[in-house]
């Protein structure tokens, strides 16, 4: 996947989402070419496949970039390449199930910072230190507080 999208030899980063990049809808006057749109959608689709199969750690970042796949601008592509760069830096990581017989869960809400102010919430459950279940979804209502 990294080779197919020209990212195999890129410099790695420590996080799949750069906190300095704010994704927003493209301006009404901006129109991406069909080739660039296809390239963006192909990259996001490959990232979704990895996310669903083996990489829950990129779920939030992939869900954010996938919202802009109809008219992606250069900032959106920068966010996609940031996810690829994170994958390059974490190629040697994997799930490890220890023998502690210990389970735990984590949850994290993101309160309405998107264009439509709807919140995104997610959770991860671990068994012996490895993720066994995770979810991230946009809520259907707008939070009032």
C-alpha positions as a Python dict, from the first residue, in 0.01 Angstrom:
ca = {
    (1, 'X'): (0, 0, 0),
    (2, 'X'): (279, 243, 87),
    (3, 'X'): (463, 160, -234),
    (4, 'X'): (146, 197, -447),
    (5, 'X'): (92, 550, -317),
    (6, 'X'): (456, 659, -337),
    (7, 'X'): (506, 675, 39),
    (8, 'X'): (740, 381, 110),
    (9, 'X'): (1053, 593, 158),
    (10, 'X'): (897, 893, 333),
    (11, 'X'): (1002, 1027, 673),
    (12, 'X'): (801, 876, 960),
    (13, 'X'): (596, 1074, 1214),
    (14, 'X'): (478, 981, 1565),
    (15, 'X'): (105, 1047, 1521),
    (16, 'X'): (-143, 961, 1241),
    (17, 'X'): (-309, 1303, 1267),
    (18, 'X'): (-112, 1626, 1269),
    (19, 'X'): (-273, 1856, 1528),
    (20, 'X'): (-167, 2161, 1325),
    (21, 'X'): (-371, 2059, 1020),
    (22, 'X'): (-734, 2173, 1028),
    (23, 'X'): (-945, 1999, 768),
    (24, 'X'): (-1224, 2207, 618),
    (25, 'X'): (-1451, 2189, 317),
    (26, 'X'): (-1293, 2320, 1),
    (27, 'X'): (-1408, 2663, -111),
    (28, 'X'): (-1697, 2662, -361),
    (29, 'X'): (-1464, 2791, -632),
    (30, 'X'): (-1210, 2508, -588),
    (31, 'X'): (-1265, 2206, -813),
    (32, 'X'): (-1026, 1912, -795),
    (33, 'X'): (-935, 1725, -1113),
    (34, 'X'): (-1078, 1378, -1169),
    (35, 'X'): (-727, 1229, -1152),
    (36, 'X'): (-649, 1393, -818),
    (37, 'X'): (-989, 1290, -678),
    (38, 'X'): (-934, 929, -786),
    (39, 'X'): (-584, 930, -635),
    (40, 'X'): (-717, 1068, -304),
    (41, 'X'): (-1007, 822, -290),
    (42, 'X'): (-775, 531, -368),
    (43, 'X'): (-539, 633, -86),
    (44, 'X'): (-825, 676, 163),
    (45, 'X'): (-972, 340, 59),
    (46, 'X'): (-639, 167, 117),
    (47, 'X'): (-611, 331, 459),
    (48, 'X'): (-967, 220, 544),
    (49, 'X'): (-878, -137, 456),
    (50, 'X'): (-575, -125, 685),
    (51, 'X'): (-778, 44, 959),
    (52, 'X'): (-1054, -217, 955),
    (53, 'X'): (-823, -517, 939),
    (54, 'X'): (-522, -449, 1157),
    (55, 'X'): (-468, -80, 1241),
    (56, 'X'): (-730, 58, 1481),
    (57, 'X'): (-481, 328, 1578),
    (58, 'X'): (-551, 520, 1255),
    (59, 'X'): (-932, 506, 1281),
    (60, 'X'): (-992, 866, 1384),
    (61, 'X'): (-751, 1014, 1131),
    (62, 'X'): (-892, 804, 846),
    (63, 'X'): (-1250, 892, 938),
    (64, 'X'): (-1162, 1262, 921),
    (65, 'X'): (-987, 1250, 581),
    (66, 'X'): (-1263, 1032, 432),
    (67, 'X'): (-1515, 1314, 481),
    (68, 'X'): (-1343, 1522, 213),
    (69, 'X'): (-1307, 1269, -67),
    (70, 'X'): (-1548, 1433, -311),
    (71, 'X'): (-1346, 1754, -349),
    (72, 'X'): (-1014, 1712, -165),
    (73, 'X'): (-784, 2011, -150),
    (74, 'X'): (-404, 2009, -95),
    (75, 'X'): (-445, 2030, 285),
    (76, 'X'): (-658, 1714, 277),
    (77, 'X'): (-386, 1535, 81),
    (78, 'X'): (-129, 1651, 340),
    (79, 'X'): (-342, 1487, 611),
    (80, 'X'): (-355, 1161, 411),
    (81, 'X'): (22, 1160, 364),
    (82, 'X'): (60, 1217, 738),
    (83, 'X'): (-125, 890, 801),
    (84, 'X'): (100, 708, 554),
    (85, 'X'): (406, 859, 725),
    (86, 'X'): (277, 729, 1060),
    (87, 'X'): (238, 381, 910),
    (88, 'X'): (598, 390, 783),
    (89, 'X'): (717, 466, 1135),
    (90, 'X'): (512, 185, 1291),
    (91, 'X'): (570, -101, 1046),
    (92, 'X'): (744, -308, 1311),
    (93, 'X'): (458, -281, 1561),
    (94, 'X'): (192, -545, 1609),
    (95, 'X'): (-59, -684, 1852),
    (96, 'X'): (88, -868, 2145),
    (97, 'X'): (-130, -1072, 2378),
    (98, 'X'): (47, -1113, 2709),
    (99, 'X'): (-47, -1358, 2979),
    (100, 'X'): (-178, -1114, 3240),
    (101, 'X'): (-547, -1202, 3185),
    (102, 'X'): (-627, -836, 3225),
    (103, 'X'): (-889, -638, 3033),
    (104, 'X'): (-947, -264, 3017),
    (105, 'X'): (-1131, -9, 2809),
    (106, 'X'): (-1085, 352, 2704),
    (107, 'X'): (-1322, 608, 2562),
    (108, 'X'): (-1264, 953, 2419),
    (109, 'X'): (-1522, 1209, 2301),
    (110, 'X'): (-1445, 1493, 2065),
    (111, 'X'): (-1701, 1764, 2127),
    (112, 'X'): (-1837, 1923, 1811),
    (113, 'X'): (-1529, 2074, 1653),
    (114, 'X'): (-1623, 1976, 1295),
    (115, 'X'): (-1798, 2182, 1029),
    (116, 'X'): (-2142, 2062, 1136),
    (117, 'X'): (-2059, 2069, 1513),
    (118, 'X'): (-2151, 1703, 1559),
    (119, 'X'): (-1938, 1517, 1811),
    (120, 'X'): (-1730, 1208, 1745),
    (121, 'X'): (-1689, 947, 2014),
    (122, 'X'): (-1484, 633, 2025),
    (123, 'X'): (-1378, 345, 2242),
    (124, 'X'): (-1114, 74, 2254),
    (125, 'X'): (-1115, -244, 2462),
    (126, 'X'): (-788, -421, 2536),
    (127, 'X'): (-724, -777, 2645),
    (128, 'X'): (-378, -846, 2783),
    (129, 'X'): (-255, -523, 2628),
    (130, 'X'): (-386, -574, 2271),
    (131, 'X'): (-691, -410, 2112),
    (132, 'X'): (-973, -658, 2058),
    (133, 'X'): (-1261, -418, 1993),
    (134, 'X'): (-1284, -55, 1886),
    (135, 'X'): (-1533, 188, 1739),
    (136, 'X'): (-1551, 551, 1638),
    (137, 'X'): (-1863, 722, 1516),
    (138, 'X'): (-2013, 1063, 1453),
    (139, 'X'): (-2311, 1132, 1675),
    (140, 'X'): (-2643, 1215, 1512),
    (141, 'X'): (-2717, 1518, 1732),
    (142, 'X'): (-2536, 1842, 1812),
    (143, 'X'): (-2421, 1877, 2175),
    (144, 'X'): (-2558, 2175, 2361),
    (145, 'X'): (-2301, 2176, 2640),
}
